[in-house]
Amino acid sequence: MPEKKQSVCDEKNFDTLFNTYYESVRNHLYYKCGDIQQAEDIVQDAFVKLWKRCADIIYDTAKSLLYKICNNALLNEFAHKKVVLRYENTPRDDKNYESPDFIMETEEFRKKLEISINKLSAKEREVFLLSRIDKKTYKEIAEITDISVKAVERRMSKAFITLRKLLGNEIKI
Amino acid sequence: MEEYEKDDTLIARWVAGELSEEELAEFEKSDAYHVFHQINEEAQKFKAPPINTREALIKTKEKISFGKKQSNPTIKWLTIAASIAILIGIFGVFTATKSYQTANGQHLVVTLPDGSVVQLNDGSKLTHKRFFWLNNKTVTLQGEAYFKVQKSDGFVVNTTYGNVAVLGTQFNVKSRSSSFELDCFEGVVRFDRKDHNEQQILRKNDRVVLSKNTLISETISKNEPNWINGINVFKDTPLINVIEEIQRQYNVTFEIGETNTTRLFTGSFLHDNLEAALKSTLTPMGINYTISKDKTIVQLP
């Protein structure tokens, strides 16, 4: 039995699309521009566009279209600001054994890492954060950024090397 | 030059855990490994700014309905349908009508909301607005009816030939498919002819007949229309109109051959005996007729 084509015009499907992709698209834009308000506005406007053209859109291609609309919108109003990230303090089993010095160092390291991440080029930061924060595979990142997996890997490697250089002297071995 | 610098995807593959054992061992030995490791570990503890997808969805939908034009088609149609339903409802209150109808051979007495009494002759239909009728006392009549109207302003009978305006009176209106007659038995009525800027005021015992597209005034000497008393009276009436009247009163069908039905008839027939009625109308005209056994069909030559 042929599966019935899902329509973006169906509000239920629209909501599903929104709930599935809103966060990842917003994060992606944020990693590039560093302006959370701008990122959210762009994604929301993109969904508005998606809705208005819902009749012409095939449900399965909505995701890539969404990324395309957002990327184009960002290109139009790109003004990089500092990316501010939250740091999750995951409780660790061996916490009690950490010396205050070590914790301090880690705290320090985290701050410097954040500063360094902001110094990465937008393309490197985008790949690095999509992979490390959003836990996206290289294949997924390749789809989002519209480059090859190989190129993603190259950017990823380069991001690490750049970060190391930026942090370089700060780290005690 | 370190291996990770020569192989430009090595670090990426290490991050993804795709290195072979040899590659990994080699990489771990490098000076920079420690830093890369720490970068990787710490970077994974970062999180993107907090998100509220639900709120964002609501906001997006506000944007959609704000920018408007295209809303959800289903909702749009439902809205339109609901609006139409409400409009029909309102419209219905103002236009809802009440009808009284008589079949052939049937009479009906109707009392209108203002106390006026209407006697409907057979095969007739009286319609008036169901609500707010007292504000505009208009009735529409197809067929024939005898009105005894309470004294008040503005009682109007609509017919296909024109309107009969009333001021507390008794009158008979006959508005059949091919004839119009108006008899005033008491008081005053005014007939406004449709599409002919023509008015006729009728007082007691006045009568107008629309004949060949002109209004003819006559006088009557009765107190009530004849049909109320079970008799139809004709004066110089084309035979076809008489036959139509018999058809309605007795609910029979005439099958007419070559008989000339435009000849004029003067006379009457009773409502309670078909054979007597036929005898009193057709025989004087010199027309032979046959009645079917079930008395529903009358054949004329």
Interface residues (C-beta under 8 A of the other chain):
Chain A: C9 E11 D15 F18 N19 Y22 E23 R26 N27 Y30 Y31 I36 E40 V43 Q44 D45 F47 V48 W51 K52 V84 L85 R86 Y87 E88 N89 T90 T106 F109 R110 L113 E114 I117 F128 L129 S131 R132 I133 D134 T137 Y138 K150 V152 E153 R154 M156 S157 K158 F160 I161 L163 R164 L167 G168 I171 I173
Chain B: Y4 E5 D8 T9 L10 I11 A12 R13 V15 A16 D31 A32 H34 V35 F36 Q38 I39 N40 E42 A43 Q44 K45 F46 K47 A48 P49 P50 I51 T53 A56 L57 K59 T60 K63 I64 G67 K69 Q70 N72 P73 T74
